[in-house]
Amino acid sequence: MTGDAKKWLRFRIVTLLLFFLVLDVALTSRALQLQVFSGKTLRTLAQRQHLRTVELEPERGVIYDRNGEKLAISVMADSVCADPSKIPNQSETADVVAPILGLDRETILKKFSRGRNFCWLARRIAPDQAQSIENLGMEGLFIIQEPKRYYPNGELAGNILGFAGTDSSGLEGLEMKYNSYLRGAPQKLVWARDAKGRRLYPHIDEAATQEGTNNYHLILTIDSRIQYLAEQQLKQAVEEKGAKGGFAVVMDPKTGEILALANEPSFDPNNLTQLIPGAGKNKAITDCFDPGSTFKPFLVAAALNEGAVKETDRFFCENGNYVVGDRVIHEAQHKGHGVLTVHDILKYSSNIGSVKIGERLGKERFYHYITSFGFGSKTGIDLPGEVSGLLRPVQNWSRIDAATIAFGQGISVTSIQLVTALSAIANQGVLMKPFIVRGFVDKRGNTLKMYSPTVVRRVVTPETAKRLTAILTDVVGEEGGTGKNARIDNMAVAGKTGTSQKFDFARNVYSSERVRTSFMGFFPAQNPQVVMLITLDEPQRDRWGGMAAAPVFKKIGEQILTCVKTNIRENPAPLIDVRPNNAGPLKLVSLSTDNGIADAESEALLIPDFRGLTIRDAIKRSQKRGIELRVVGSGWAVSQDTAPGLPVREHKICTVYFSNG
């Protein structure tokens, strides 16, 4: 080999060595870039090629009453989805599936055409529909379980709870107010693909779901038994009196806890298709009205507290006609009174006597107490939609304004304001903030947050509250008192009737035909534990508070005493034990019984609350108490013909109605 050839060979070898060296460095650098620097990005791209995630609506937290009864829960319901790319004959599939799902064939085909590799056909269907789809065994159709909001007690507390929409977001009531607490993280529905890009069966990614789950359970101050009594009696009264509707509010005056809050008409949040316009509102906090004579106790409380009057002070009531400026004030029902004491002005509900007490007190001092009792501003109750009512500044009051406000016209209030203000009288002059949510717990039962009673202010002295209570007790207890129809046997009840004319804006006058009747009161008068307000809107029969609303108060009060079995009669004590129970978050409170604690033996002698139970559990519970159970329907118990808490010895048979929701 010549020298030139050898040089050429060495050159070629060196060149090849340099080439491979450069190639090795390049490959190493590329590998380092792919595996280290771009690994996360590439893995994400790979997952996108082989996995697709669809979000399912989240499960919401449970809403409990104060005794651990479930008022709102999430149940699993079947939904049908499809992978159109795996359906060999879409037209034939649509023909078979459409009648099962209650859809027309064209709707199904449109879903297929728009869905590409995934589409929903029907969400949260009935179990028999899901079973029929399963039985088809058709390729490309899948059944997925999704949470569905369900209210085991139907209409019970519907206006308090509100409802959640199909996207699992709260739209009314507590469901909306505390949506951020109740709504959990969406579930992840994962579709896996094989190497050829074909879709496999979908599944729930539990790890991805658990990672973001943060929903909580709500515990209310509501007692579902008292709520049930209030709703049933209110509904019956509205029907009997031909009224447009009404409210009933039951409150613990010492704590501000709302024990029941009923609206009529009500609604079933499980069946929103039949929701009457306006029925979803909680009118006890969203509607304001002239309080009428139920406002007079607050006038007298102010006058007593300021020393402007004494119970025995006498006023001439002008025999039924009193001229104020260019207006004439009349007594209700065209009555005419002569001289009345302050005590009797409330007892007989004299408008003219109230005007004269207001004149002695003075409008500035009266206005101060009106605002101190909470009128003219929101109470702050933890429900959405509360209004503040209407209270004009005192500097804008004319003489006739001050006169009419003294007997409850020319000022607008809400039901929650009235019952809260009366609770201040029942609570020795101390105004409490009303509340309906006791707290939140997580899924493990750990307490997240608890609310305690909140004092707003002292309005009147304990002595003034005691003196006014004595007068209000005579309004109910003495012969001739306007509240005599609210009497409860062997129980001292303090209360006041009210009938207010509704303003006719078309005629610009107060209507004599359209009225709102009310009765508010508390018991036992010596140690109040229950404050209650009953209001009926435009009753067509018995259009006076003492005739229409007072009997409803009486019936609910009697049933609270007998069905809830408190120890009010024998030894007055707090109706509700508000101390936390360390035994568990769902047993935070208990009703006081004869021995001060839950008495299992006496409970066994009462009709149980079957609502929310399965048929099997309801049968077991009825057999233990010797009750003949008659079952109607299937699913969960939603109502019963015999109220919970009634004696078993008097009600051996109970019909329970069940529904799949």
Secondary structure, 3 states (H helix, E strand, C coil): CCHHHHHHHHHHHHHHHHHHHHHHHHHHHHHHHHHHHCHHHHHHHHHHHHEEEEEECCCECCEECCCCCEEEEEEEEEEEEECHHHCCCHHHHHHHHHHHHCCCHHHHHHHHHHHCCCEEEEEEECHHHHHHHHHHCCCCEEEEEEEEEECCCCCCCHHHHCEECCCCCEEEHHHHHCHHHHECCCEEEEEEECCCCCECCCEECHHHHHHHCCCCEEEECCCHHHHHHHHHHHHHHHHHHCCCEEEEEEECCCCCEEEEEEEECCCCCCCHHHCCCCCCCCHHHHCCECCHHHHHHHHHHHHHHHCCCCCCCEEECHHHEEEECCEEEECHHHCCCCEEEHHHHHHCCCHHHHHHHHHHHCHHHHHHHHHHCCCCCCCCCCCCCCCCCECCCHHHCCHHHHHHHHCCCCCEECHHHHHHHHHHHHCCCEEECCECEEEEECCCCCEEEECCCCEEEECCCHHHHHHHHHHHHHHHHCCCCCCHHHCECCECCEEEEEEEEEEECCCCEEEEEEEEEEEEEEECCCCCCEEEEEEEECCCCCCCHHHHCHHHHHHHHHHHHHHCCCCCCCCCCCCEECCCCCCCCCCCCEECCCCCCCCHHHHCCECCCCCCCEHHHHHHHHHHCCCEEEEEECCEEEEECCCCCCEHHHCCEEEEEEECC
